[in-house]
Amino acid sequence: MGVLAQCADCDWHAFLFNGITQWWFPGEMHWQSLAIMPSEVEIPTNHIIRLDKAAWQQITDKPEVTSVLNEWQKMPASKAFPPCAQRLMVIKALNKSKESGSLSPADQKVYALYYLNGGRQELESDALKAALPKVLNRTRSLAEVLVNLAETQY
């Protein structure tokens, strides 16, 4: 929404935000405010929204965000959170996966989904940290390590 609000020089801006000076949207913890600039086009004629490549790249998610979000929304744990918070939580979980090292793209997704489904404690455990070098050097997948850890704990 912020990217669209900044396009005050575009013809469609007046049609989309006519008379709106402020927009509220839910953040991860509380509502956030967004100021809407008045349109710079005096007599707008085209209501069709067209974005240049730079604006489009700002509003579209990376493929891994979309992939993890789609999978997580199929799982019961996601239902406890509003959709707008879900996206932010997925981004946070993927960032956590990247902090753990040079995981493969598949392992990053597994990490994020495990984290989102309440597996944070296991992901931060000493047992996983000990097994992580095998994941990082690609001799074991993160999914294999997590299954093995679950089997040894129960």
ZADO-1210 file (C-alpha; in nm, 4 decimals, padded with zeros to 6 digits):
<atoms>
<atom x="00.0000" y="00.0000" z="00.0000" code="MET" pos="1"/>
<atom x="00.2886" y="00.2323" z="00.0821" code="GLY" pos="2"/>
<atom x="00.4343" y="00.1972" z="-00.2667" code="VAL" pos="3"/>
<atom x="00.0997" y="00.2805" z="-00.4280" code="LEU" pos="4"/>
<atom x="00.0481" y="00.5759" z="-00.1937" code="ALA" pos="5"/>
<atom x="00.3822" y="00.7232" z="-00.3037" code="GLN" pos="6"/>
<atom x="00.2810" y="00.7273" z="-00.6714" code="CYS" pos="7"/>
<atom x="00.1041" y="01.0635" z="-00.6438" code="ALA" pos="8"/>
<atom x="00.2305" y="01.1602" z="-00.9907" code="ASP" pos="9"/>
<atom x="00.0443" y="00.8710" z="-01.1559" code="CYS" pos="10"/>
<atom x="-00.2925" y="00.9297" z="-01.3190" code="ASP" pos="11"/>
<atom x="-00.4621" y="00.6405" z="-01.1354" code="TRP" pos="12"/>
<atom x="-00.3560" y="00.7705" z="-00.7908" code="HIS" pos="13"/>
<atom x="-00.6467" y="01.0187" z="-00.7831" code="ALA" pos="14"/>
<atom x="-00.8965" y="00.7403" z="-00.8578" code="PHE" pos="15"/>
<atom x="-00.7524" y="00.4994" z="-00.6018" code="LEU" pos="16"/>
<atom x="-00.7024" y="00.7424" z="-00.3127" code="PHE" pos="17"/>
<atom x="-00.9612" y="01.0123" z="-00.3884" code="ASN" pos="18"/>
<atom x="-01.0054" y="01.2054" z="-00.0620" code="GLY" pos="19"/>
<atom x="-00.8103" y="00.9557" z="00.1485" code="ILE" pos="20"/>
<atom x="-00.5269" y="01.1164" z="00.3433" code="THR" pos="21"/>
<atom x="-00.4488" y="00.8356" z="00.5870" code="GLN" pos="22"/>
<atom x="-00.4707" y="00.4570" z="00.5783" code="TRP" pos="23"/>
<atom x="-00.4469" y="00.2172" z="00.8705" code="TRP" pos="24"/>
<atom x="-00.3240" y="-00.1377" z="00.8349" code="PHE" pos="25"/>
<atom x="-00.2523" y="-00.4128" z="01.0867" code="PRO" pos="26"/>
<atom x="00.1112" y="-00.4715" z="01.1713" code="GLY" pos="27"/>
<atom x="00.2571" y="-00.7679" z="01.3564" code="GLU" pos="28"/>
<atom x="00.1800" y="-00.6180" z="01.6987" code="MET" pos="29"/>
<atom x="-00.0488" y="-00.3165" z="01.6428" code="HIS" pos="30"/>
<atom x="-00.2171" y="-00.0987" z="01.3805" code="TRP" pos="31"/>
<atom x="00.0141" y="00.1204" z="01.1730" code="GLN" pos="32"/>
<atom x="-00.0640" y="00.4477" z="01.0018" code="SER" pos="33"/>
<atom x="00.0237" y="00.5393" z="00.6444" code="LEU" pos="34"/>
<atom x="-00.0043" y="00.8971" z="00.5202" code="ALA" pos="35"/>
<atom x="-00.1458" y="00.9249" z="00.1669" code="ILE" pos="36"/>
<atom x="-00.0072" y="01.2100" z="-00.0395" code="MET" pos="37"/>
<atom x="-00.2606" y="01.4107" z="-00.2408" code="PRO" pos="38"/>
<atom x="-00.2613" y="01.3364" z="-00.6116" code="SER" pos="39"/>
<atom x="-00.0415" y="01.5607" z="-00.8254" code="GLU" pos="40"/>
<atom x="-00.2579" y="01.5028" z="-01.1347" code="VAL" pos="41"/>
<atom x="-00.5166" y="01.7790" z="-01.1604" code="GLU" pos="42"/>
<atom x="-00.7496" y="01.6163" z="-01.4140" code="ILE" pos="43"/>
<atom x="-00.7035" y="01.2382" z="-01.3995" code="PRO" pos="44"/>
<atom x="-00.8315" y="01.0391" z="-01.6958" code="THR" pos="45"/>
<atom x="-00.6977" y="00.6846" z="-01.6562" code="ASN" pos="46"/>
<atom x="-00.8079" y="00.4683" z="-01.3641" code="HIS" pos="47"/>
<atom x="-00.6077" y="00.1610" z="-01.4713" code="ILE" pos="48"/>
<atom x="-00.3168" y="00.0976" z="-01.2357" code="ILE" pos="49"/>
<atom x="00.0072" y="00.0430" z="-01.4221" code="ARG" pos="50"/>
<atom x="00.3315" y="-00.0022" z="-01.2325" code="LEU" pos="51"/>
<atom x="00.6846" y="00.0294" z="-01.3571" code="ASP" pos="52"/>
<atom x="00.9279" y="-00.2551" z="-01.2888" code="LYS" pos="53"/>
<atom x="01.0788" y="-00.0865" z="-00.9807" code="ALA" pos="54"/>
<atom x="00.7396" y="-00.0324" z="-00.8144" code="ALA" pos="55"/>
<atom x="00.6288" y="-00.3861" z="-00.8986" code="TRP" pos="56"/>
<atom x="00.9446" y="-00.5319" z="-00.7430" code="GLN" pos="57"/>
<atom x="00.8768" y="-00.3334" z="-00.4260" code="GLN" pos="58"/>
<atom x="00.5288" y="-00.4774" z="-00.3767" code="ILE" pos="59"/>
<atom x="00.5809" y="-00.8362" z="-00.4856" code="THR" pos="60"/>
<atom x="00.7170" y="-01.0957" z="-00.2454" code="ASP" pos="61"/>
<atom x="01.0163" y="-01.3135" z="-00.3101" code="LYS" pos="62"/>
<atom x="00.9121" y="-01.6578" z="-00.4382" code="PRO" pos="63"/>
<atom x="01.0183" y="-01.8296" z="-00.1158" code="GLU" pos="64"/>
<atom x="00.7885" y="-01.6030" z="00.0889" code="VAL" pos="65"/>
<atom x="00.4931" y="-01.6910" z="-00.1319" code="THR" pos="66"/>
<atom x="00.5803" y="-02.0614" z="-00.1238" code="SER" pos="67"/>
<atom x="00.6155" y="-02.0839" z="00.2563" code="VAL" pos="68"/>
<atom x="00.3087" y="-01.8671" z="00.3138" code="LEU" pos="69"/>
<atom x="00.0959" y="-02.0865" z="00.0850" code="ASN" pos="70"/>
<atom x="00.2095" y="-02.4030" z="00.2636" code="GLU" pos="71"/>
<atom x="00.1730" y="-02.2586" z="00.6134" code="TRP" pos="72"/>
<atom x="-00.1788" y="-02.1330" z="00.5434" code="GLN" pos="73"/>
<atom x="-00.2781" y="-02.4977" z="00.4876" code="LYS" pos="74"/>
<atom x="-00.1667" y="-02.5808" z="00.8439" code="MET" pos="75"/>
<atom x="-00.3747" y="-02.5316" z="01.1602" code="PRO" pos="76"/>
<atom x="-00.1115" y="-02.3171" z="01.3375" code="ALA" pos="77"/>
<atom x="-00.1557" y="-02.0364" z="01.0855" code="SER" pos="78"/>
<atom x="-00.5269" y="-01.9978" z="01.1623" code="LYS" pos="79"/>
<atom x="-00.4493" y="-01.8249" z="01.4937" code="ALA" pos="80"/>
<atom x="-00.3081" y="-01.5208" z="01.3112" code="PHE" pos="81"/>
<atom x="-00.4632" y="-01.2679" z="01.0710" code="PRO" pos="82"/>
<atom x="-00.3451" y="-01.2982" z="00.7075" code="PRO" pos="83"/>
<atom x="-00.1509" y="-00.9711" z="00.7153" code="CYS" pos="84"/>
<atom x="00.0442" y="-01.0883" z="01.0217" code="ALA" pos="85"/>
<atom x="00.1027" y="-01.4300" z="00.8627" code="GLN" pos="86"/>
<atom x="00.3054" y="-01.2773" z="00.5810" code="ARG" pos="87"/>
<atom x="00.5240" y="-01.0819" z="00.8240" code="LEU" pos="88"/>
<atom x="00.5720" y="-01.3935" z="01.0360" code="MET" pos="89"/>
<atom x="00.6800" y="-01.5942" z="00.7310" code="VAL" pos="90"/>
<atom x="00.9355" y="-01.3274" z="00.6396" code="ILE" pos="91"/>
<atom x="01.0654" y="-01.3307" z="00.9984" code="LYS" pos="92"/>
<atom x="01.0898" y="-01.7123" z="00.9978" code="ALA" pos="93"/>
<atom x="01.2774" y="-01.7122" z="00.6657" code="LEU" pos="94"/>
<atom x="01.5163" y="-01.4494" z="00.8023" code="ASN" pos="95"/>
<atom x="01.5753" y="-01.6740" z="01.1056" code="LYS" pos="96"/>
<atom x="01.6533" y="-01.9616" z="00.8707" code="SER" pos="97"/>
<atom x="01.9138" y="-01.7494" z="00.6946" code="LYS" pos="98"/>
<atom x="02.0733" y="-01.6555" z="01.0281" code="GLU" pos="99"/>
<atom x="02.1376" y="-02.0232" z="01.0993" code="SER" pos="100"/>
<atom x="02.3845" y="-02.0507" z="00.8123" code="GLY" pos="101"/>
<atom x="02.4010" y="-02.1269" z="00.4426" code="SER" pos="102"/>
<atom x="02.1026" y="-02.3579" z="00.4266" code="LEU" pos="103"/>
<atom x="01.9796" y="-02.4786" z="00.0909" code="SER" pos="104"/>
<atom x="01.6571" y="-02.3149" z="-00.0317" code="PRO" pos="105"/>
<atom x="01.4616" y="-02.6319" z="00.0567" code="ALA" pos="106"/>
<atom x="01.6116" y="-02.6393" z="00.4073" code="ASP" pos="107"/>
<atom x="01.5280" y="-02.2702" z="00.4544" code="GLN" pos="108"/>
<atom x="01.1640" y="-02.3486" z="00.3803" code="LYS" pos="109"/>
<atom x="01.1632" y="-02.6486" z="00.6160" code="VAL" pos="110"/>
<atom x="01.3220" y="-02.4345" z="00.8879" code="TYR" pos="111"/>
<atom x="01.0667" y="-02.1567" z="00.8413" code="ALA" pos="112"/>
<atom x="00.7685" y="-02.3937" z="00.8457" code="LEU" pos="113"/>
<atom x="00.9016" y="-02.5770" z="01.1507" code="TYR" pos="114"/>
<atom x="00.9583" y="-02.2433" z="01.3264" code="TYR" pos="115"/>
<atom x="00.6103" y="-02.1180" z="01.2364" code="LEU" pos="116"/>
<atom x="00.4515" y="-02.4378" z="01.3653" code="ASN" pos="117"/>
<atom x="00.6007" y="-02.4015" z="01.7115" code="GLY" pos="118"/>
<atom x="00.9383" y="-02.5682" z="01.6624" code="GLY" pos="119"/>
<atom x="01.1518" y="-02.2752" z="01.7710" code="ARG" pos="120"/>
<atom x="01.2816" y="-02.4528" z="02.0819" code="GLN" pos="121"/>
<atom x="01.3963" y="-02.7548" z="01.8798" code="GLU" pos="122"/>
<atom x="01.5568" y="-02.5353" z="01.6143" code="LEU" pos="123"/>
<atom x="01.7558" y="-02.3515" z="01.8815" code="GLU" pos="124"/>
<atom x="01.8481" y="-02.6676" z="02.0744" code="SER" pos="125"/>
<atom x="02.2030" y="-02.7864" z="02.1332" code="ASP" pos="126"/>
<atom x="02.1170" y="-03.1141" z="01.9598" code="ALA" pos="127"/>
<atom x="02.0239" y="-02.9354" z="01.6383" code="LEU" pos="128"/>
<atom x="02.3262" y="-02.7068" z="01.6619" code="LYS" pos="129"/>
<atom x="02.5452" y="-03.0173" z="01.6841" code="ALA" pos="130"/>
<atom x="02.3819" y="-03.1673" z="01.3739" code="ALA" pos="131"/>
<atom x="02.3766" y="-02.8418" z="01.1761" code="LEU" pos="132"/>
<atom x="02.7229" y="-02.8862" z="01.0146" code="PRO" pos="133"/>
<atom x="02.5897" y="-03.1947" z="00.8302" code="LYS" pos="134"/>
<atom x="02.3038" y="-02.9845" z="00.6960" code="VAL" pos="135"/>
<atom x="02.5306" y="-02.6968" z="00.6002" code="LEU" pos="136"/>
<atom x="02.7721" y="-02.9233" z="00.4112" code="ASN" pos="137"/>
<atom x="02.4723" y="-03.0892" z="00.2407" code="ARG" pos="138"/>
<atom x="02.5339" y="-03.4431" z="00.3705" code="THR" pos="139"/>
<atom x="02.1906" y="-03.4433" z="00.5443" code="ARG" pos="140"/>
<atom x="01.8763" y="-03.2425" z="00.4890" code="SER" pos="141"/>
<atom x="01.7260" y="-03.0386" z="00.7690" code="LEU" pos="142"/>
<atom x="01.4108" y="-03.2506" z="00.7450" code="ALA" pos="143"/>
<atom x="01.6164" y="-03.5681" z="00.8060" code="GLU" pos="144"/>
<atom x="01.7884" y="-03.4103" z="01.1057" code="VAL" pos="145"/>
<atom x="01.4581" y="-03.2923" z="01.2548" code="LEU" pos="146"/>
<atom x="01.2982" y="-03.6359" z="01.2100" code="VAL" pos="147"/>
<atom x="01.6022" y="-03.7990" z="01.3713" code="ASN" pos="148"/>
<atom x="01.5908" y="-03.5552" z="01.6635" code="LEU" pos="149"/>
<atom x="01.2199" y="-03.6186" z="01.7133" code="ALA" pos="150"/>
<atom x="01.2751" y="-03.9957" z="01.7126" code="GLU" pos="151"/>
<atom x="01.5538" y="-03.9742" z="01.9711" code="THR" pos="152"/>
<atom x="01.3550" y="-03.7447" z="02.2002" code="GLN" pos="153"/>
<atom x="01.0407" y="-03.9611" z="02.2173" code="TYR" pos="154"/>
</atoms>
